[in-house]
Amino acid sequence: MHAVPALPEWQRQFLDALYDADAPGPRAVILGNGLEPDARLRIYRHSSEAIHTGALRITYPAVLALVGEDYFDQAVRGYRGAHPSPSGNLQAFGTRFAEYLETLPDMDALAYLPDVARLEWLRQESALAADAEPTAPDTFTNGLAHAGESLRIGLHPSVRLWASVHPILTIWRYAIQPTSERLVLDGEGEYVVLWREDSEVAMAGVDPASFTCIASLASGDTLDAAHAAAQARDPAFDLAACLASLCRQNLISAIDPFDESCEEPAPCR
């Protein structure tokens, strides 16, 4: 007597069939009701492909615009097979799409594409990040006056950063809003800061020293350490201008005095 597969095994077979047309699926327990079990599996498979493709089209509109629908949809089919969705939450489905694009054989001609995809994934993260009340300018100024530079500055949870050897922000903007003029790239990379502003994701290109300072603050370094790191990139770096820009954009959410005798900073409000 053959053992009847348990429900989890049938579910696993069904899931395999959603991602692989050659997988047999649990044909024995599929009620045809006028259709062959294979036909029903194809319906579910095509529906699943359409849902995943639609989700990534929303997440990666610039990548879609740069390569066209046919190439993009084919890439999504390959991505589905290599990285099946770990859950029903489609917001996490595209996590490794940029990594997958790097494996495609024709990426030599589209070397910038994976980094454009990474930028778009950071837009997704920024859009879904938690919120926080910004520090009022007067509170920030007083905090600086009383603590000097030996403090940590907390940035808004939606802040993301990406540095690329390619001009990814320029490429992204052109892909989203193309002009009649041909895009001419100078080969220089770009440093991009992303954040959420009025329920929309904003992006700005910054100079390398400012990027270094903001990245250092985001990682939890003290202000004096962030300042030193930025000055190592550019001795003329203007810390006051960088902090003023962060404050204008409401991207500073905490000022934490740093006490070297303690492992954790004590919040100062």
C-alpha positions in Angstrom: 0.0 0.0 0.0 1.3 3.4 -1.0 1.3 6.1 1.7 -0.9 9.1 0.8 1.1 12.3 0.7 0.3 14.7 3.6 -1.2 18.1 2.9 2.1 19.9 3.3 3.6 17.7 0.5 0.8 18.5 -1.8 1.2 22.2 -1.0 4.9 22.0 -1.8 4.2 20.2 -5.1 1.7 22.9 -6.0 4.1 25.7 -5.1 6.8 24.0 -7.2 4.4 23.9 -10.2 3.7 27.6 -9.8 7.4 28.4 -10.5 8.4 25.5 -12.8 6.4 24.5 -15.8 8.2 21.1 -15.8 7.2 20.3 -12.2 4.4 17.7 -12.1 2.4 19.3 -9.4 -0.2 17.5 -7.2 -2.2 16.3 -10.3 -3.8 13.4 -8.4 -5.7 15.7 -6.0 -6.7 18.5 -8.5 -10.4 18.4 -9.4 -10.6 19.1 -13.1 -14.3 20.1 -13.3 -14.1 20.2 -17.1 -10.4 21.0 -17.3 -7.4 18.7 -17.2 -5.3 19.2 -14.0 -2.3 20.4 -16.1 -4.6 23.1 -17.6 -5.6 24.3 -14.1 -2.0 24.4 -13.0 -1.1 26.5 -16.1 -3.9 28.9 -15.2 -2.5 29.3 -11.6 1.1 29.5 -13.0 0.2 32.3 -15.5 -1.7 34.2 -12.8 1.2 34.0 -10.4 3.6 35.2 -13.1 1.3 38.1 -13.9 1.0 39.1 -10.3 4.8 39.0 -9.7 5.6 40.8 -13.0 3.1 43.5 -12.1 4.6 43.9 -8.7 8.1 44.4 -10.0 6.9 46.7 -12.8 5.6 49.0 -10.0 8.8 48.7 -8.0 11.3 49.1 -10.9 9.7 51.5 -13.4 13.0 53.0 -14.5 14.5 49.5 -15.2 11.3 48.7 -17.2 11.6 51.9 -19.2 15.3 51.3 -19.9 15.0 47.7 -21.2 11.4 47.5 -22.5 8.5 45.3 -21.6 9.7 42.1 -23.3 13.1 42.1 -21.8 11.8 43.1 -18.4 9.1 40.4 -18.3 11.6 37.7 -19.4 14.0 38.8 -16.6 11.2 38.6 -14.0 10.4 35.0 -15.2 14.0 34.1 -14.7 14.1 35.9 -11.3 11.0 34.0 -10.1 12.7 30.7 -10.8 15.9 31.7 -9.1 14.3 33.5 -6.1 10.7 32.4 -5.5 8.7 34.7 -3.3 9.2 33.7 0.3 5.8 34.9 1.4 2.5 36.3 0.2 3.9 39.8 0.9 4.9 41.1 -2.5 6.6 44.2 -1.0 9.6 41.9 -0.3 9.6 40.0 -3.5 12.1 42.2 -5.4 14.8 42.2 -2.8 17.4 40.4 -4.9 16.3 41.6 -8.4 19.4 43.9 -8.8 21.6 40.9 -7.8 19.8 38.7 -10.3 20.3 41.3 -13.1 24.0 41.1 -12.6 23.9 37.4 -13.6 22.3 38.0 -17.0 24.7 37.5 -20.0 24.1 40.8 -21.7 24.8 43.0 -18.7 28.1 44.2 -20.2 26.2 46.5 -22.4 23.9 47.6 -19.6 26.5 47.8 -16.7 24.5 50.6 -15.0 21.2 48.6 -14.9 21.8 46.7 -11.6 22.7 49.9 -9.8 19.6 51.6 -11.2 17.6 48.7 -9.8 19.3 49.1 -6.4 18.3 52.7 -6.4 14.7 51.8 -7.1 14.7 49.2 -4.3 16.0 51.8 -1.9 13.1 54.0 -3.0 10.8 51.1 -2.0 12.5 50.8 1.4 12.3 54.6 2.0 8.6 54.6 1.1 7.8 51.8 3.6 10.1 53.0 6.4 8.8 54.1 9.8 8.1 57.8 10.5 9.6 60.1 13.1 9.1 63.6 14.3 11.8 66.0 13.0 13.9 67.9 15.5 13.0 71.5 15.6 15.7 73.9 14.3 16.0 75.7 17.6 16.3 72.4 19.5 19.0 71.3 17.1 20.9 74.5 17.4 20.7 74.4 21.2 21.8 70.8 21.2 24.9 71.6 19.1 25.7 74.6 21.3 25.6 72.6 24.5 27.2 69.4 23.3 29.8 70.5 20.7 30.6 67.9 18.2 30.8 64.9 20.6 27.2 63.8 19.9 25.3 61.5 17.6 22.6 62.8 15.3 19.7 60.5 14.5 18.4 60.7 10.9 14.9 60.1 9.8 14.1 56.4 9.4 13.4 56.8 5.7 16.9 58.1 4.8 18.7 55.8 2.4 22.0 56.3 0.6 23.6 54.8 -2.5 26.9 55.6 -4.2 27.5 54.2 -7.7 30.2 54.4 -10.2 27.5 55.2 -12.7 25.4 58.4 -12.9 22.3 56.5 -11.6 20.2 59.4 -10.5 20.7 61.1 -13.9 19.8 57.8 -15.7 16.8 57.2 -13.4 15.4 60.7 -14.0 15.8 60.3 -17.8 14.1 56.9 -17.8 11.1 58.2 -15.8 10.8 61.5 -17.7 12.6 61.2 -21.0 13.2 64.2 -23.1 13.6 64.7 -26.9 17.3 65.2 -26.4 19.6 62.2 -26.2 21.1 61.5 -22.8 24.8 62.1 -22.8 26.7 60.6 -19.8 30.1 61.9 -18.7 31.1 58.6 -17.0 31.1 60.1 -13.5 29.5 58.2 -10.7 26.9 59.8 -8.4 26.1 59.9 -4.7 22.5 59.8 -3.9 20.5 60.5 -0.7 16.9 59.3 -0.6 14.2 60.2 1.9 10.4 60.4 2.3 8.8 63.8 2.0 5.0 64.4 2.0 4.3 60.7 1.4 6.6 60.7 -1.7 10.2 59.6 -2.0 12.6 62.4 -2.7 16.2 62.0 -4.0 19.1 64.4 -4.3 22.7 64.0 -5.6 25.3 65.2 -3.2 29.1 65.7 -3.3 31.3 62.8 -2.0 32.2 64.5 1.2 28.6 65.3 2.2 27.7 61.8 1.3 30.4 60.5 3.6 29.3 62.7 6.4 25.6 61.7 6.1 26.5 58.0 5.8 28.7 58.2 8.9 25.9 59.8 10.9 23.5 57.2 9.6 25.8 54.4 10.8 25.8 55.8 14.4 29.1 57.6 14.4 29.6 60.8 16.4 29.4 64.1 14.7 33.1 64.8 15.1 33.9 61.3 13.5 31.5 62.1 10.6 33.2 65.5 10.2 36.6 64.0 10.1 35.6 61.3 7.6 34.1 64.0 5.3 37.2 66.2 5.6 39.3 63.2 4.6 37.4 63.2 1.3 37.5 67.0 0.9 39.4 69.3 3.3 37.1 72.2 2.3 34.0 70.3 3.4 31.4 72.6 5.0 29.8 70.8 8.0 27.5 73.6 8.9 26.1 73.7 5.3 25.6 70.0 5.3 23.8 70.0 8.7 21.6 73.0 7.7 20.5 71.1 4.6 19.5 68.1 6.6 17.6 70.3 9.0 15.8 72.1 6.2 14.6 68.8 4.8 13.4 67.6 8.3 15.8 64.7 8.2 17.2 65.1 11.7 15.1 63.3 14.2 17.3 63.1 17.4 20.3 64.6 19.1 22.1 62.2 21.4 25.0 63.5 23.6 27.8 61.0 23.4 29.4 59.9 26.7 32.5 57.8 26.1 32.0 56.1 29.5 28.7 54.6 28.4 28.0 52.1 25.7 24.8 53.8 24.6 24.1 57.5 24.0 21.6 59.2 26.2 18.9 60.9 24.2 18.7 64.7 24.6 15.4 66.4 23.7 
